[in-house]
């Protein structure tokens, strides 16, 4: 399930960090499965990678906001 940026911004920084860890773990497992056999939907790799990037970006934005405050 992909999350919209607005949904991510509603999460706390700790929740975002936890979500990044979970998504990276799932992405790693998917890469491993893809190396062994064909995935039914290889687009999942792209979606996961982009979700991790989105989460990381918003986490950095939150850190900059706190540093400025």
N, CA, C and O atoms as a GROMACS GRO file, in nm:
protein
  276
    1UNK      N    1   0.084  -0.118   0.000
    1UNK     CA    2   0.000   0.000   0.000
    1UNK      C    3   0.089   0.124   0.000
    1UNK      O    4   0.175   0.140   0.086
    2UNK      N    5   0.068   0.210  -0.096
    2UNK     CA    6   0.145   0.333  -0.100
    2UNK      C    7   0.079   0.438  -0.012
    2UNK      O    8  -0.044   0.442   0.002
    3UNK      N    9   0.161   0.521   0.046
    3UNK     CA   10   0.112   0.628   0.131
    3UNK      C   11   0.130   0.760   0.059
    3UNK      O   12   0.232   0.783  -0.007
    4UNK      N   13   0.032   0.846   0.071
    4UNK     CA   14   0.042   0.979   0.015
    4UNK      C   15   0.129   1.064   0.108
    4UNK      O   16   0.141   1.035   0.227
    5UNK      N   17   0.188   1.169   0.054
    5UNK     CA   18   0.274   1.257   0.132
    5UNK      C   19   0.198   1.317   0.251
    5UNK      O   20   0.254   1.333   0.359
    6UNK      N   21   0.072   1.349   0.230
    6UNK     CA   22  -0.008   1.407   0.338
    6UNK      C   23  -0.024   1.309   0.454
    6UNK      O   24  -0.017   1.349   0.570
    7UNK      N   25  -0.045   1.181   0.422
    7UNK     CA   26  -0.057   1.079   0.525
    7UNK      C   27   0.074   1.064   0.602
    7UNK      O   28   0.074   1.045   0.724
    8UNK      N   29   0.186   1.072   0.531
    8UNK     CA   30   0.317   1.057   0.595
    8UNK      C   31   0.343   1.176   0.688
    8UNK      O   32   0.397   1.158   0.797
    9UNK      N   33   0.306   1.296   0.644
    9UNK     CA   34   0.330   1.415   0.726
    9UNK      C   35   0.252   1.411   0.856
    9UNK      O   36   0.291   1.476   0.953
   10UNK      N   37   0.142   1.336   0.860
   10UNK     CA   38   0.063   1.324   0.982
   10UNK      C   39   0.130   1.232   1.085
   10UNK      O   40   0.091   1.233   1.202
   11UNK      N   41   0.229   1.154   1.043
   11UNK     CA   42   0.298   1.064   1.135
   11UNK      C   43   0.406   1.140   1.213
   11UNK      O   44   0.454   1.244   1.169
   12UNK      N   45   0.443   1.085   1.328
   12UNK     CA   46   0.553   1.144   1.404
   12UNK      C   47   0.686   1.099   1.342
   12UNK      O   48   0.689   1.007   1.260
   13UNK      N   49   0.794   1.164   1.381
   13UNK     CA   50   0.927   1.130   1.326
   13UNK      C   51   0.964   0.986   1.361
   13UNK      O   52   1.022   0.916   1.278
   14UNK      N   53   0.933   0.942   1.483
   14UNK     CA   54   0.964   0.804   1.522
   14UNK      C   55   0.885   0.703   1.440
   14UNK      O   56   0.937   0.598   1.401
   15UNK      N   57   0.759   0.735   1.412
   15UNK     CA   58   0.677   0.646   1.331
   15UNK      C   59   0.731   0.638   1.189
   15UNK      O   60   0.729   0.532   1.127
   16UNK      N   61   0.778   0.750   1.137
   16UNK     CA   62   0.836   0.751   1.003
   16UNK      C   63   0.963   0.668   0.999
   16UNK      O   64   0.984   0.590   0.906
   17UNK      N   65   1.050   0.685   1.100
   17UNK     CA   66   1.173   0.604   1.105
   17UNK      C   67   1.142   0.455   1.108
   17UNK      O   68   1.206   0.376   1.039
   18UNK      N   69   1.044   0.416   1.188
   18UNK     CA   70   1.003   0.276   1.197
   18UNK      C   71   0.949   0.227   1.063
   18UNK      O   72   0.979   0.115   1.020
   19UNK      N   73   0.871   0.309   0.998
   19UNK     CA   74   0.813   0.273   0.868
   19UNK      C   75   0.924   0.258   0.763
   19UNK      O   76   0.918   0.167   0.680
   20UNK      N   77   1.025   0.346   0.767
   20UNK     CA   78   1.138   0.335   0.673
   20UNK      C   79   1.209   0.202   0.694
   20UNK      O   80   1.242   0.133   0.597
   21UNK      N   81   1.233   0.168   0.819
   21UNK     CA   82   1.302   0.041   0.849
   21UNK      C   83   1.222  -0.077   0.796
   21UNK      O   84   1.278  -0.168   0.735
   22UNK      N   85   1.091  -0.078   0.819
   22UNK     CA   86   1.006  -0.188   0.772
   22UNK      C   87   1.005  -0.196   0.620
   22UNK      O   88   1.016  -0.305   0.563
   23UNK      N   89   0.991  -0.082   0.555
   23UNK     CA   90   0.985  -0.081   0.409
   23UNK      C   91   1.118  -0.125   0.346
   23UNK      O   92   1.118  -0.196   0.246
   24UNK      N   93   1.230  -0.081   0.404
   24UNK     CA   94   1.360  -0.122   0.351
   24UNK      C   95   1.380  -0.272   0.369
   24UNK      O   96   1.439  -0.338   0.283
   25UNK      N   97   1.332  -0.327   0.479
   25UNK     CA   98   1.342  -0.471   0.502
   25UNK      C   99   1.259  -0.546   0.398
   25UNK      O  100   1.305  -0.646   0.342
   26UNK      N  101   1.137  -0.499   0.372
   26UNK     CA  102   1.052  -0.562   0.270
   26UNK      C  103   1.115  -0.550   0.132
   26UNK      O  104   1.110  -0.644   0.053
   27UNK      N  105   1.174  -0.434   0.103
   27UNK     CA  106   1.238  -0.414  -0.027
   27UNK      C  107   1.356  -0.510  -0.045
   27UNK      O  108   1.376  -0.565  -0.153
   28UNK      N  109   1.432  -0.530   0.062
   28UNK     CA  110   1.544  -0.622   0.057
   28UNK      C  111   1.495  -0.764   0.028
   28UNK      O  112   1.555  -0.835  -0.053
   29UNK      N  113   1.388  -0.806   0.094
   29UNK     CA  114   1.332  -0.938   0.071
   29UNK      C  115   1.281  -0.952  -0.072
   29UNK      O  116   1.299  -1.057  -0.135
   30UNK      N  117   1.219  -0.847  -0.123
   30UNK     CA  118   1.170  -0.851  -0.261
   30UNK      C  119   1.284  -0.862  -0.361
   30UNK      O  120   1.274  -0.935  -0.459
   31UNK      N  121   1.394  -0.789  -0.336
   31UNK     CA  122   1.511  -0.799  -0.424
   31UNK      C  123   1.565  -0.942  -0.425
   31UNK      O  124   1.602  -0.995  -0.530
   32UNK      N  125   1.569  -1.003  -0.309
   32UNK     CA  126   1.618  -1.140  -0.297
   32UNK      C  127   1.526  -1.236  -0.374
   32UNK      O  128   1.573  -1.321  -0.450
   33UNK      N  129   1.395  -1.221  -0.354
   33UNK     CA  130   1.299  -1.306  -0.425
   33UNK      C  131   1.309  -1.286  -0.576
   33UNK      O  132   1.299  -1.381  -0.654
   34UNK      N  133   1.330  -1.161  -0.617
   34UNK     CA  134   1.339  -1.130  -0.759
   34UNK      C  135   1.465  -1.191  -0.821
   34UNK      O  136   1.464  -1.229  -0.938
   35UNK      N  137   1.572  -1.201  -0.742
   35UNK     CA  138   1.696  -1.260  -0.792
   35UNK      C  139   1.681  -1.411  -0.811
   35UNK      O  140   1.740  -1.469  -0.902
   36UNK      N  141   1.602  -1.472  -0.725
   36UNK     CA  142   1.584  -1.618  -0.731
   36UNK      C  143   1.482  -1.657  -0.838
   36UNK      O  144   1.507  -1.745  -0.920
   37UNK      N  145   1.368  -1.590  -0.835
   37UNK     CA  146   1.262  -1.623  -0.929
   37UNK      C  147   1.189  -1.494  -0.968
   37UNK      O  148   1.206  -1.389  -0.906
   38UNK      N  149   1.111  -1.506  -1.071
   38UNK     CA  150   1.039  -1.389  -1.119
   38UNK      C  151   0.928  -1.350  -1.022
   38UNK      O  152   0.855  -1.436  -0.971
   39UNK      N  153   0.917  -1.220  -0.996
   39UNK     CA  154   0.809  -1.172  -0.911
   39UNK      C  155   0.680  -1.163  -0.992
   39UNK      O  156   0.685  -1.132  -1.112
   40UNK      N  157   0.565  -1.190  -0.929
   40UNK     CA  158   0.440  -1.177  -1.003
   40UNK      C  159   0.416  -1.033  -1.052
   40UNK      O  160   0.362  -1.011  -1.160
   41UNK      N  161   0.459  -0.936  -0.970
   41UNK     CA  162   0.442  -0.795  -1.008
   41UNK      C  163   0.572  -0.720  -0.974
   41UNK      O  164   0.587  -0.670  -0.863
   42UNK      N  165   0.665  -0.712  -1.068
   42UNK     CA  166   0.793  -0.646  -1.041
   42UNK      C  167   0.781  -0.495  -1.016
   42UNK      O  168   0.876  -0.433  -0.968
   43UNK      N  169   0.665  -0.436  -1.046
   43UNK     CA  170   0.645  -0.293  -1.021
   43UNK      C  171   0.645  -0.263  -0.871
   43UNK      O  172   0.662  -0.149  -0.830
   44UNK      N  173   0.626  -0.366  -0.790
   44UNK     CA  174   0.626  -0.350  -0.645
   44UNK      C  175   0.762  -0.296  -0.600
   44UNK      O  176   0.770  -0.218  -0.506
   45UNK      N  177   0.869  -0.339  -0.668
   45UNK     CA  178   1.003  -0.292  -0.634
   45UNK      C  179   1.011  -0.140  -0.648
   45UNK      O  180   1.063  -0.072  -0.560
   46UNK      N  181   0.961  -0.088  -0.758
   46UNK     CA  182   0.964   0.056  -0.782
   46UNK      C  183   0.880   0.130  -0.678
   46UNK      O  184   0.922   0.233  -0.625
   47UNK      N  185   0.761   0.077  -0.651
   47UNK     CA  186   0.672   0.142  -0.554
   47UNK      C  187   0.736   0.147  -0.415
   47UNK      O  188   0.730   0.250  -0.348
   48UNK      N  189   0.797   0.038  -0.372
   48UNK     CA  190   0.863   0.034  -0.241
   48UNK      C  191   0.979   0.132  -0.235
   48UNK      O  192   0.995   0.206  -0.138
   49UNK      N  193   1.060   0.132  -0.341
   49UNK     CA  194   1.177   0.221  -0.346
   49UNK      C  195   1.133   0.368  -0.338
   49UNK      O  196   1.195   0.448  -0.269
   50UNK      N  197   1.028   0.401  -0.410
   50UNK     CA  198   0.979   0.539  -0.409
   50UNK      C  199   0.916   0.575  -0.276
   50UNK      O  200   0.926   0.690  -0.231
   51UNK      N  201   0.849   0.478  -0.212
   51UNK     CA  202   0.791   0.504  -0.080
   51UNK      C  203   0.901   0.533   0.022
   51UNK      O  204   0.887   0.624   0.104
   52UNK      N  205   1.009   0.455   0.017
   52UNK     CA  206   1.121   0.479   0.108
   52UNK      C  207   1.179   0.618   0.085
   52UNK      O  208   1.210   0.689   0.181
   53UNK      N  209   1.193   0.658  -0.041
   53UNK     CA  210   1.244   0.791  -0.072
   53UNK      C  211   1.150   0.900  -0.021
   53UNK      O  212   1.195   1.001   0.034
   54UNK      N  213   1.021   0.879  -0.038
   54UNK     CA  214   0.921   0.976   0.009
   54UNK      C  215   0.927   0.989   0.161
   54UNK      O  216   0.924   1.100   0.215
   55UNK      N  217   0.935   0.875   0.231
   55UNK     CA  218   0.944   0.875   0.377
   55UNK      C  219   1.070   0.949   0.424
   55UNK      O  220   1.065   1.030   0.516
   56UNK      N  221   1.183   0.919   0.360
   56UNK     CA  222   1.310   0.981   0.397
   56UNK      C  223   1.306   1.131   0.375
   56UNK      O  224   1.355   1.207   0.458
   57UNK      N  225   1.249   1.174   0.264
   57UNK     CA  226   1.241   1.317   0.233
   57UNK      C  227   1.158   1.390   0.338
   57UNK      O  228   1.199   1.496   0.386
   58UNK      N  229   1.044   1.335   0.373
   58UNK     CA  230   0.957   1.401   0.470
   58UNK      C  231   1.020   1.401   0.608
   58UNK      O  232   1.003   1.496   0.685
   59UNK      N  233   1.093   1.294   0.641
   59UNK     CA  234   1.163   1.290   0.770
   59UNK      C  235   1.268   1.402   0.776
   59UNK      O  236   1.282   1.467   0.879
   60UNK      N  237   1.340   1.424   0.667
   60UNK     CA  238   1.439   1.532   0.662
   60UNK      C  239   1.373   1.668   0.672
   60UNK      O  240   1.426   1.759   0.736
   61UNK      N  241   1.257   1.682   0.608
   61UNK     CA  242   1.183   1.809   0.618
   61UNK      C  243   1.145   1.838   0.763
   61UNK      O  244   1.160   1.950   0.811
   62UNK      N  245   1.097   1.735   0.832
   62UNK     CA  246   1.059   1.751   0.973
   62UNK      C  247   1.180   1.789   1.058
   62UNK      O  248   1.168   1.872   1.148
   63UNK      N  249   1.296   1.728   1.030
   63UNK     CA  250   1.418   1.759   1.105
   63UNK      C  251   1.459   1.905   1.082
   63UNK      O  252   1.501   1.973   1.175
   64UNK      N  253   1.446   1.952   0.958
   64UNK     CA  254   1.481   2.092   0.928
   64UNK      C  255   1.385   2.188   0.996
   64UNK      O  256   1.427   2.294   1.043
   65UNK      N  257   1.258   2.152   1.002
   65UNK     CA  258   1.160   2.238   1.068
   65UNK      C  259   1.192   2.251   1.218
   65UNK      O  260   1.183   2.360   1.275
   66UNK      N  261   1.230   2.140   1.279
   66UNK     CA  262   1.262   2.143   1.422
   66UNK      C  263   1.391   2.220   1.448
   66UNK      O  264   1.404   2.287   1.550
   67UNK      N  265   1.486   2.209   1.356
   67UNK     CA  266   1.612   2.278   1.373
   67UNK      C  267   1.590   2.430   1.359
   67UNK      O  268   1.656   2.509   1.426
   68UNK      N  269   1.497   2.468   1.274
   68UNK     CA  270   1.469   2.611   1.252
   68UNK      C  271   1.387   2.670   1.366
   68UNK      O  272   1.393   2.790   1.392
   69UNK      N  273   1.311   2.585   1.433
   69UNK     CA  274   1.222   2.634   1.540
   69UNK      C  275   1.296   2.662   1.670
   69UNK      O  276   1.234   2.704   1.768
   0.00000   0.00000   0.00000
